[in-house]
Amino acid sequence: MEIQTEKVAQKQAERKKIRLFFFNFGKLILDATKLVFASLVLGSVIRGSISPSTLLVIGIIASWIGAIIGLIAVTIFEEK
C-alpha cells in the first residue's frame, strides 16, 4: 500500500512541476510581449527608420498574439 501511495505522491509532484513550468512560461511570454510592444511600436514612433505604419501594425499584432498566449497559459496553469 505504501509503494502505491508513494507513486501517487510522486506523480502529483511531477504534475505540479509541469504546471509551475507552464505558469512561469506564460509569465515569460507576457514579459516578452511588453518588450515587443516597447521596442517595435514605441521605437517606430521615435526612430522612423522603417515604414512606421508597417512596423506599428506588426508590433501591435505581435503584442496581441503574445498577450493572448501568455494570458491563456497563466490562467490554465496557475496554482489553485
C-alpha positions in Angstrom: 0.0 0.0 0.0 2.8 2.4 0.8 4.5 1.9 -2.5 1.3 2.8 -4.3 0.9 5.9 -2.2 4.4 6.9 -2.9 3.9 6.6 -6.7 0.7 8.7 -6.5 2.6 11.4 -4.5 5.4 11.3 -7.0 3.1 11.7 -9.9 1.3 14.6 -8.2 4.7 16.3 -7.5 5.6 15.8 -11.2 2.4 17.3 -12.4 2.9 20.3 -10.1 6.3 20.9 -11.5 4.9 20.8 -15.1 2.1 23.2 -14.2 4.6 25.5 -12.5 6.8 25.4 -15.6 4.0 26.4 -17.9 2.7 29.1 -15.5 6.2 30.7 -15.4 6.5 30.2 -19.2 3.2 32.1 -19.6 4.5 35.0 -17.4 7.7 35.0 -19.6 5.6 35.3 -22.7 3.7 38.3 -21.2 7.0 40.0 -20.3 8.3 39.4 -23.8 5.1 40.9 -25.2 5.8 44.1 -23.2 9.3 44.2 -24.7 8.0 43.7 -28.2 5.4 46.4 -27.8 8.0 48.8 -26.4 10.7 48.1 -29.0 8.6 47.8 -32.1 5.7 50.2 -31.5 7.3 52.9 -29.5 10.6 52.5 -31.3 8.9 53.1 -34.7 7.4 56.3 -33.4 10.7 57.6 -32.1 13.1 56.4 -34.9 11.1 56.1 -38.0 13.8 54.2 -39.9 11.4 51.6 -41.3 7.9 52.5 -42.5 6.2 53.5 -39.2 2.8 52.2 -40.2 4.1 48.7 -41.2 6.2 48.5 -38.0 3.3 49.7 -35.9 0.9 47.1 -37.3 3.5 44.3 -36.9 4.2 45.4 -33.3 0.6 45.5 -32.3 -0.2 42.1 -33.9 2.8 40.5 -32.2 1.9 42.1 -28.9 -1.7 40.9 -29.1 -0.7 37.3 -30.0 1.9 37.2 -27.2 -0.6 38.6 -24.7 -3.3 36.1 -25.6 -0.9 33.1 -25.4 0.6 34.3 -22.2 -2.7 35.0 -20.5 -4.1 31.7 -21.5 -1.0 29.9 -20.2 -1.0 31.8 -16.9 -4.8 31.2 -16.5 -4.6 27.5 -17.2 -1.5 26.7 -15.2 -1.9 28.9 -12.1 -1.9 27.3 -8.7 -5.3 26.5 -7.4 
